[in-house]
Amino acid sequence: MSGRYHDPLDEAFGNEPNPPAPAREPAYLSALNKEQREAVEATEGAVLVLAGAGTGKTRVLTTRLAHILATRRAWPGHILAVTFTNKAAREMKERIGALIGGVVEGMQWLGTFHSIGARMLRRHAELAGLKSNFTILDADDQLRLMKQLVEAENIDEKRWPARTLAAMIDGWKNRGQRPEDVPEGDAHGYAFGKGRKLYADYQGRLKALNAADFGDLLLDTLSILRGHPDILADYRDRFRYILVDEYQDTNVVQYLWLKLLAGSGGNVCVVGDDDQSIYGWRGAEIENILRFERDFPGAKVIRLERNYRSTPAILGAASGLIAANKGRLGKTLWTEGEHGEKIKVQGVWDAEEEARHVAGDAEALHREGHLFAQMAILVRASFQMREFEDRFIALGLPYRVIGGPRFYERAEIRDAMAYLRLVAQGDDDLAFERIVNKPKRGIGDASVQSLHRFARARQVPLLAAAREIVETDELPPKAKKALSELAMNFARWSGTAQHLPHTELAEMILDESGYTDMLKADKSADAPGRLDNLKELVRSMEQFESLAAFLEHVSLVMEIEQNETGDRLNLMTLHAAKGLEFDTVFLPGWEEGLFPSQRTMDENGLAGLEEERRLAYVGLTRAKQRIFVSFAANRRVHGSWQSALPSRFVSELPEAHVETTVDEGFYGGNAGFRDNMSGFASTYESPGWKRAQANKERGRARPPLIEAQAFTVQTSDPQATHYAKGERVFHQKFGYGRIKAVEGNKLTVDFDKAGEKKVIDQFVARA
């Protein structure tokens, strides 16, 4: 790869033949520490740079590229540099120019996987059955095409949504599988075995349209490189140096593509952090970085462990936590300076009290001169944001949501609110327009336009017009039937609203409208979170005496000025926080089932747990100066109160770096719950807990937090619940049921209508 040659294609690629001899050593190397400089100067052969959080990864990447260019080892067109975002590519180019004292031209192979894949595919489009001017379809176009194929196969779209098929095909492409490569078992995941055929039909349709989707940009290029050794050899000769950022986040097809281009003896450098691999849910394979040394025998591994962001206390806590993971290459972050503030861990009674504490601590820090903009609340799931948003609004604290809309601005929340608004006020045409065909009912744009004309002619609202137009022949039969059912539903819901609690009414509307089923059938990665948001919406309604009061509250919330500039608290999910840093970080909701996510562990087992732990590590390492971790004793899950155990991650934080407080209200005056918490410390059997215990025995770790501090309170006369197995009880939400099991103050109740639920005894009464 490092040989020099003259190629007639150089002009087309923007390269000049035979670069001049290397210049003298650049002065910018003196700004690097020992490990950073080693990573920059190790230009030949395979190199893996394990860059821990806050260790100057971007500086190393850009300086390495600048060093290659400044020392004339290659021209810009001879370097393949892959990033994960266009923004990162632009910033890298600007930094390189600043380092070498001029604008960098000709780096057409610096970009994202998809942008580089598109460039390659357009050069060789005919080999993929395309023309060079092919169209790249967006998600909406893909979905529309999928729906046509599903309909052509006479598949029930309600049972097998096109969106599900789109997600499956995207997953197959991310794994480098063409239709003929899809295993039989995977093919049966859609419409009883039609998945593979539909995938093949979809690809054929794309070719007929001279189109490709984002997955094809790499998959088709991979096929071309595999099937045409001459083209592969040309690219291998051309790319004298390959650099890859965020290597831990690559999926299978990206890995195969890079490995093919690099060959066995290429100058390939990958930079990443196995401890920050948190995107398994969208196809990332941590194994790619773990096996780099096997893929490239003799590869040089350089660890960047000196952290320039956080205090020793924060790094000690983060390192102690991540040590419980087995699937890692291993490194220990360190920094100079004073120990810093210990991680503050606090147990509270419920989520609302947690929000009050976070807001109070943020205000106190602000009074001391700390900027809100340097504070961040990082949650595991987006539904957690609602309590914090309501609290900030009530106190008038300025905030912004990063990486997504505010809670009441999310699409699923706006849809649900439109249903509720229309029940409360049947003249709300804007609400009707939003949900008339959501979920899909077969009421197309032409039918909606006919309805609009009908309503204007009679000067009545759309909902009233819907009741009348179905008595005419102005609509197609399918639209007529669907609109008639929708109008009848709203009539029934409006009548029911007179006597049914508004929370139960909301659940009824979401279920009977088909909206909940629509999200349940959606197999995309964000669908479960959207369902959780709807459940949180229903729960938030409980504090209002009526539907009208709740709708007024939301209207006022939405009217609050939403200028995102200025000094504002930052609210986001842990996933959205990757790559960011703040002076102060709040980490709420550290409870079993929420964080680590029970859904993730159920679906992926130990691998899921380890990814959750890496996510906790990412959260901790966002902080520069201080961290507040909190967990609640009780949390509403799917509408019912449940006792919540502190996350196993709390127990894995080394005691030396932690300061724990548990509010008296945490126990709610319930000694039985206090005993449950004490028992938690001694009986926990998580892999992380066992590993922490083993480390302690070998003298390498301090005693875990929970055993040492948090829940060692014992009572000589524990107060048991006054309910017994077999008793009949009544719950305001679930109705009547019979107790099946008793554990402390937690009851397992078999409700007559709601089925088996776990509830705290104080929320039921004897029947």
DRENDRENLUM-845205 format. One record per residue (C-alpha): x, y, z. Coordinates in steps of 0.1 Angstrom, whole numbers, plus 5000, padded with zeros to 4 digits. Layout:
<nodes>
XYZ ...
</nodes>
This chain:
<nodes>
500050005000 502950235007 504550194973 504650484948 503250454913 501850654885 498250564876 496250714848 493250734871 495150964895 493751264878 490151134882 490751064918 492251404925 495751264933 499251364922 501751094915 504951044935 504651274965 507951454974 510151335002 509051375038 509551715054 511251775088 509351675120 506351905125 506252125156 502752025165 503951685179 505251865210 501651935221 500951555225 501551335255 503651025251 500850785241 499151035218 502451095200 503050725197 499550685181 500350965156 503750845146 502850475142 501950535106 502950195092 501049865096 497849795116 497250005147 494449995172 494150305193 492050235224 490950595233 489250615267 486650885274 488251235275 491751125264 492051335233 490851095207 489851365182 493251535186 495051215179 492951145148 493351485132 497051515142 497651165127 496051275094 497951605094 501151425102 500751195072 500051495049 502751725064 505451465061 504451385025 503751015032 500651055010 498551304992 494951375004 493451154977 495450854990 493850855024 490550685033 489250845066 485850715078 483750895104 480250835116 478751175110 479151445084 479651695112 482651495124 484051485089 483751855085 485351925118 488251685111 488951865078 488952205095 491352085123 493751925098 493952255079 494652445111 497452205120 499252215087 498652585081 496252585052 493052465037 493052085029 491952014994 491351684976 490251475006 487251334988 487651005007 487051165041 483451115051 480850875065 480550515056 477450605035 478950905017 482050705007 479950404998 477850624975 480950764958 482250414951 478950284940 478350564915 481750484899 480850124894 477050144893 476649924862 478249634881 475349654906 472649684879 472250054883 473050374863 475550624878 472750874884 470750644907 468450784933 469050724970 465650654987 464850805021 462950615048 459550735036 460150625000 461350285012 458250245033 455950335005 457650084982 457449815009 453649875013 453149824976 454949484978 453049375009 449749464992 450749274960 451348964981 447848994997 449449015032 447449155060 449249485066 447749525100 449149195112 452449225092 453149605089 455449715061 457449905087 458349565103 459549435069 461649745064 463349705098 464149335090 465549415056 467649695070 468949445097 469849195070 471749455050 473549565081 474749205085 475949195049 473148955038 471648965003 468248784998 469948444991 472048475023 469148525047 468848205069 465548015067 464748085103 465148465099 463048455067 460148305086 460148615109 457748785085 454448665071 455148295076 458348275055 457748545029 460448775043 463148655020 460948664988 459849014997 463449115002 464348984967 461249154952 462249484969 465749464955 464349394921 462049694923 464849914934 466949824904 463949884881 463650234896 467350294893 467350344930 469250234961 468550264998 471150345025 471849985031 472749924995 475450184995 477749955014 476149615006 476349664968 479849814971 480949514991 479549274965 481449464937 484749454957 484249084963 483348994927 485949204909 489449154922 490849414898 488749694913 489549574948 493349584940 493049934925 491450064957 493949884979 496750044960 495150384961 494350394998 497750405012 496350495047 493050395062 491750565094 488450475111 486850665139 484450515165 485350165154 483450005183 480250125166 480749955133 478149695122 478949375103 478749505067 480949805076 483449575092 483549345061 483849645038 486749795058 488549455062 488349395025 489849735016 492549715042 493749365031 496249175053 499149415052 497649755048 498250075068 495050075087 494450255120 491150225139 490350445169 487650355194 486750255229 485249915237 483850055269 481750305250 480050055226 476350135233 474650095199 474049725198 470349785194 471049945159 473449675147 476849775161 479049475169 481449525198 483249205187 484649405157 487049595180 487649305203 489049085175 491049355157 494349185168 493148855154 492149015121 495449195118 498148975134 501049185147 498849495151 500149755175 497749845203 498050185219 496050275250 495150635256 494350635294 495250985305 491951175309 491751545305 488151585314 487151435348 488451435384 490151125399 486951055419 484851035388 487350825369 487750595399 484050535400 483750485363 486650245362 485350045392 481950005375 483149905340 485649645355 482549425361 482349365323 484049065309 483849155272 486549425271 490149485262 490949665294 492350005303 492350225333 491750595330 493750835352 494351205356 496351445376 495051685402 493051665434 490551385441 487551605436 483951565449 482751215455 479851075435 476651165454 474250875455 470750935468 467750715474 464350895473 460750775476 459450825441 460150985407 458451315416 460651355446 463651265425 462751555401 462451785431 465851695443 467551735409 465852075404 466852185439 470452075435 470652255401 469252575416 471752555445 474652515421 473352805400 473253035430 476852945436 477753075402 477652755381 475952775347 472852575339 474352515305 477152315322 474652085339 472951775323 470251535333 470851205316 468050955316 467850595304 464450625288 462750925273 459550875293 461550975324 461851335310 458251415317 458651465355 461751675351 460151895324 457051955346 459152035376 461452275356 458352445341 456752485376 459852645390 460652855359 463952685353 465252725317 465952395300 466452235266 465951885254 468951755233 468651475207 464951485205 461751685211 460351785244 457951535260 454751695248 456151765214 456851395206 454751265177 453050985197 452151235225 450751485200 448751205184 447351095217 446651455227 444751505194 442351215203 441851355238 441251715225 438651585200 436751395227 436751705249 435951945221 434351795189 434952115169 438752075169 439352025132 443152035136 443051745160 440751555136 443051605107 445951475127 444351145136 441751075109 444050815093 446450745122 446750455126 446050375089 442350305083 442150335045 441050695046 443250845019 444051205010 441251214983 438651105009 439851365034 439651635007 436051525000 435251545037 436751905038 434552015009 431451855025 432152025058 432752365042 429552345022 427552275054 429652495076 430052225102 433252085119 434951785103 433851535130 430251635125 430651625088 432051275091 428851155107 426751295078 428951215048 428850845056 425150855048 425950965013 427750794983 430551054981 433250834995 434650494984 433250195004 436450135024 436850495034 433150525041 433250225065 436350345083 435050695087 431750565100 433550355127 435750645137 432750875141 430950615162 433950565184 434250935191 430550945200 430950655224 434150795239 432551135245 429650975263 431950755284 433951065294 430951175315 431350895340 434750725335 437950865351 439951045325 443050825329 441050515321 439350695292 442750775277 443850415279 440550305263 440950555235 444550445228 443550075228 440250095209 441650335182 444350085173 447150325182 448650105209 448549795186 450149995158 453150065181 453249715193 453449585158 456249825149 459549645152 461749955149 464250025177 462350335190 458850175192 459150035228 460250385239 457250545222 454950295240 456550385273 455950755265 452250695261 452050515294 453850805310 451351045295 448450855310 450250845343 450851215342 447051275339 446451145374 447451465392 444651655374 441051635385 439651625349 440451585313 439851955308 442252055335 444951825320 444451965285 444752325298 447952235316 449452095284 448352395264 450152625289 453252415288 453352425251 452952805251 456152855272 458853015251 461152755237 464252955228 467052705229 469852955233 471153095265 471952945299 469652635301 469752295318 470352015294 467951715294 468651415272 468951035271 472250865279 472550755243 472251115231 474951225255 477851035239 480651265229 479351555251 480751685284 479451895313 480652025346 477751855365 475851545355 472651415371 471951035366 468450965378 466550635377 469350395386 466850105394 466749745384 464549705354 464850065343 468650085343 469849825334 466849795311 464849475318 463849465281 467449475269 468549205293 465548985283 466349015246 470148995248 471148825281 474548895294 475549085263 472649325269 473649365305 477249455296 476049705270 473849865297 476849885320 478850055292 475950305289 476350375326 480050425321 479350675293 477050865316 479650885344 482450995321 480451285307 481051475340 484051705346 483551795383 480551635400 477951355396 474551305413 473150945410 469650875423 467150595425 463550575437 462050325461 458850335440 458050395404 454950365383 455350085358 452550045332 450150235355 450850045387 453150135416 455949885421 458749875446 462049945428 465349795438 468450005434 470349925402 473149665405 475349945390 474950135423 476549845441 479449835416 480550195423 483650175446 482950295481 486150515481 484550745455 480950755467 478950955492 475550805500 472450955515 469050785517 466151015525 464050915555 461050925531 462750665510 461350395533 458050575536 457850475572 457650115561 460049885580 459249595557 460449775528 463549875547 464249505554 463749425517 466449675509 468849525535 468249185521 469049315486 472549385497 473349035509 471448825483 472148995450 473648755425 474248965394 477448895374 478749245383 478049185420 479948855420 482849005401 483049295426 483049045454 485848845438 487849165433 487349255469 488648915481 491748955460 492249305476 491849485443 488649665452 486949835481 483749685495 480649765473 478550055482 475349885492 477049635515 479049905531 476650195535 473350225519 471049945532 472549795563 469849935586 468349635606 465249635628 464749395657 460949385651 460249415614 456749535606 455149285583 452149365560 448749315575 447449135544 447548765540 447648525511 444148435498 442548765509 440348965485 441449325479 440449615458 442849845438 441650175423 443250095389 442949715386 439749655405 439049345426 441549055430 442948785453 446348785469 448548505456 451748585474 453148815501 456748935503 457349215528 454949485518 454749365482 451749175472 451248955441 447548985433 445548805407 443049065396 439748955381 440149165349 443749295349 445448965356 448448915379 450149225391 452649315419 451649615440 452549775473 450149695502 449350065509 447650095475 445049825480 442149785505 440349475517 437349395496 
</nodes>
